[in-house]
Amino acid sequence: MNNNFAIKIDDAVLNWMRKKRKKVLTLSVNTTGGGCCPTFEIVEIDMIEPDQTEKFQLFEQNDITLYISKNTRITAPILHFKLKKNLIGATIQAEGLSLKKRDP
């Protein structure tokens, strides 16, 4: 993982987390697909501490503890966490990452 980046958490994310009484963000990159289908990476962002913390780098930002998986490829100068609202609630998304698609 590239360590030459800054972290930005939007106020909307911080306010939403406060309402839910959460102080942890975990960003993990997982591979899905396979077999006869191509594989690709997806990002998952949870508001709980990961089970295997040794696979993550630890950061502190805005009174939030961030766990970012060591296999994350951050390509932008800022890893930016945004709140995306949808019909049934909201999700936290991260911008500034590179995800790979692999052929079978």
Salt bridges, closest charged atoms under 4 A:
ASP10 OD1 - HIS80 NE2 2.58
GLU41 OE1 - ARG73 NH2 2.52
GLU41 OE2 - ARG102 NH2 3.37
GLU95 OE1 - LYS82 NZ 3.37
